Amino acid sequence: MPTTTVTVGSTVGLHARPAAIISEAASELDSEVFIGMPGAEPVDAGSSLMIMTLGAGHGDSVEISGDNEADVATIAELVAKDLDA
């Protein structure tokens, strides 16, 4: 399963707005993608509520994983951006 580690770029972390943008993008993909804190159980990237439960803040590292490498890269790119800008 392709996995990549990225740093959360949004200044508010993976809170409401960034989580909604990420989950919307993940829901449009052809495969499931997961987000998790290193060493913790990952959550479905298609659920903004589950993303917010991670408590990931600005500068935290998160792991993005899934069956499709391109889909993992798509979500990783979003997580790394400042989605509140």
C-alpha positions in Angstrom: 0.0 0.0 0.0 1.6 3.3 -1.1 2.2 5.6 1.9 3.8 9.0 2.1 4.5 11.3 5.1 3.7 15.0 4.7 3.7 18.1 6.9 0.4 19.8 7.5 0.6 23.2 5.7 -2.7 24.8 6.9 -2.1 27.4 9.6 -5.1 26.0 11.6 -4.1 22.4 11.0 -6.6 19.9 9.7 -9.6 21.7 11.1 -13.0 22.4 9.5 -12.2 24.2 6.2 -9.0 22.2 5.3 -10.7 18.9 6.4 -13.7 19.7 4.2 -11.5 20.5 1.1 -9.5 17.3 1.6 -12.5 15.1 2.2 -14.3 16.5 -0.9 -11.3 15.7 -3.0 -10.9 12.3 -1.5 -14.5 11.5 -2.2 -14.0 12.2 -5.9 -11.1 9.7 -6.2 -11.5 6.2 -7.6 -9.9 4.6 -4.6 -9.9 4.9 -0.8 -7.3 7.1 0.8 -6.5 7.2 4.5 -4.8 9.9 6.8 -3.3 9.1 10.1 -0.8 10.4 12.7 2.4 8.3 12.6 1.9 5.2 14.8 -1.9 5.7 15.1 -4.9 4.1 13.3 -5.6 6.0 10.0 -9.0 7.4 9.2 -10.9 7.7 5.9 -9.8 10.8 4.1 -13.3 11.1 2.6 -14.7 12.1 6.0 -14.0 15.6 7.2 -15.2 14.7 10.7 -12.8 11.8 10.9 -10.0 14.0 9.6 -10.7 16.6 12.4 -10.5 13.8 15.0 -6.9 13.4 14.3 -6.1 16.7 15.9 -3.3 17.3 13.5 -1.9 20.9 13.8 0.2 23.1 11.5 3.6 21.5 11.1 2.6 18.1 12.3 3.5 15.1 10.2 0.7 12.8 8.9 0.8 9.7 6.8 -1.3 9.4 3.7 -1.9 5.9 2.4 -4.1 4.1 -0.1 -4.2 1.5 -2.9 -3.6 4.0 -5.7 -0.3 5.9 -5.6 -1.6 8.8 -7.7 -4.6 9.3 -5.4 -2.3 9.2 -2.3 -0.2 11.9 -4.0 -3.3 14.0 -4.7 -4.3 14.0 -1.1 -0.7 14.5 0.2 -0.4 17.6 -2.0 -3.6 19.1 -0.5 -2.5 18.3 3.1 0.8 20.1 2.5 -0.9 23.3 1.2 -2.2 26.1 3.4 -5.9 25.6 2.6 -6.9 28.6 4.7 -5.0 31.1 2.6 
